[in-house]
Amino acid sequence: MKKILSLFFIVVMVNALHAQILKNVIPTPANFNDSLNHIVQAYLSNYRHIQGSIFQAQSDVDIFYSTQSVPGASQAFIYRFHSVEDSTASWQAVMYSGETYKDAAKVYKNTFRQITKSRLNFGNGKTGHFEGTYTEPTEDLRFTSSILYTREESGPYKHFIANIDMVNNFGTWEVRLSLNRKRDDREKY
């Protein structure tokens, strides 16, 4: 009887631990939406008021820690590129990093779902949302990306995008969410 009870206890604990891990990896829609809106609004100041200490300086980019993130992210950064033509910064969060394709694919799909369900507050009573086409990942591809647009016709959010990438770096899967500006290559700055 003790063996059965012990086995039952172990099964319950493993299921509870798995549920807790998934809860941390897959955030609730309301928390995600609120956090995403803080970052979307920080875009107007080029992410300056959510910029933390420097993480790494390189010849073409300075990478800073972000003081604002979204639920489920393990890290968040702000990239400041050394460009004369475009000084727009980029915000990026690591949503998953691990060895399991299946878990990475779940986080990738859930991040896409969370982004499309979020309602954005652009300020001055103007609202919007991201929309785009989901790109299905496959284990044999090293890189998969889904890009979502705000579809704003004018104003500061005209070229604002959410980019979700799933990358395989030599056996380690990573899912990243980036929020930045992506202009049409045919347009002048």
N, C-alpha and C positions, 0 to 999 in steps of 0.2 A: 504494500500500500504506500509506503514511503517513497518507493521508486516512482510510482505513478504520480503521486502528488508532486514530487520534485520535477518530473518531466513536464507536468502540467504548468507548474510555476515558471519553468524555463521558457516554455512556448509562449505563455502570456507576456513575460518580460521582453522576449525578442519581438513580438508583435507590437508591444507598446513602444519599444525603442525605435522600431522601423516607422511607426506612425509619427513619432516625435521628429525623426529625421525628415520625413516627408513634409511635416508641418513647417519645419524651418526652410526646406527647399522650395515648397510651394506655398507662397504667402496668400493671405486672404485678399480678395479684390479691393475692399475698402482701404486697407493699409497700403497696398501697392499703389492705388490711384492717388491717395494723398501724398505719398512720397514722390511719385512721378511728377505730380503737379509742382512740388517745391523745386524740383530740378528744371522742369520746363520753364518756370518763371525765372529761375536763376540764369537761364540762357540770355535773357534781356540784358544782364550785366556782364555777359561773357563769362559767366560762372565765377566771377571774382569774389562774391560774398559767401560762396561755399568752398572756396579754395583753402586747403590746409597747407601743411609744410611740404617742402619739396621732397619728392621720392627719388627722382633721378634726373640729372641734367645731361643732355646729349648735344651734339653739334647742331642738329636740326629741330630738336624739340625739348621742352622742359616738361617733366611729368610731376604733378602734384597730387597729394592725397586729396580726396573730396571729403568734406565734412557732412555731406548729404548723400544718402544711398537709397536703394529700394529694398524691401524685404526679400530675403533669399540670396542677396549678393554677399559674397565673402570679402570683396574689396571694391573700392570705387576710386577712380582717378580722373584728373583733368589734364588734358594734353594741350600745351601751348606751343604751337609750331612757330618756327622762326621764318616767317614769310612777310615780304614787303607788300605783296598784293592782297593777302587775306589774313587778317589777324584773329579770325574767329577760333575760339577754343573748342575742344571736343570733350564731352563727358563720357566715361566708360566704366561699366561695372562687370566684374567677373561673377556670373550667375552660377557657374558650376566648373569645377576642376577635379578630375578623377580619371580612373582607368576604365570605367564601365560605359560602353556605348549606349546601352539601354537607358541608364540614368541620365546621361547627357541629352539623349533624344527627348526624354520626358521633360526635362527642364527647358530645352529649346522650344518645344511645342507649347508648354505652359507659359513661357515668357511671351511668345507671340500672342497667345490668347489674352494674357493680362494686358498687354499693350493695346490690342484692338478693343477691349472692353472698357478701357480707361476713358474718362471724360476729362478733357483738358480745359483749364481755365487760363486764357491768354491775357486776362486783365481787362479792365474797362468794360466788364460785363460780356466780353466776347468769349465764346466757348468753341471747342472743336474736338476732334479726335484723330487718331492715326488710322490709316487704312492701307492695305497692301495685300500682296499675294504670298501665301505661305509656300515656302520651298521645302519639300519633304527631304529630310536627311536620309542618307544610306551609309551603312558602315564602311563600304569600300571607298567612299569619297573622303578626302582629307579636309575639305572645306565646304560648308553649306551656308548660305546667307539669305535672309529675308529682310527686305527693306520696306518700311512703312512711311507714308507721307502724310502731312497734315492737310494737303489740298487747299491751303490758303492761297488766294489769288494775289494778295498784296500784304504789306506789313512785314514785321520782323520774323514772322513764322512762315513766310512764303516758301523757303527752301529748307525748312526744318524737317529732319528725318529721325526715325528710330531704326537702327540697324541691329539685327540679331544674327550673330555668327556662331557657328559650331565648327570647331577646328580640332583636328587630330594632330598633336605634336608628338610624334614618335611614341605612341601608346598612351599618351595622356590626352583625354578629351577635355575641351574647354568650351564653355558657352559664354559669350560676351554680349552685353547690351550697350550700344553706343547711341548717344543723342548729340547730333551736331547739324551743321548746315552743309547741304550738298547742292551746289549750284549746277545748272546745266552748263556743260563744257562749252557750248556755243555762245554763252552770254559773257559780256565783259563785266569785270568787277566794278 
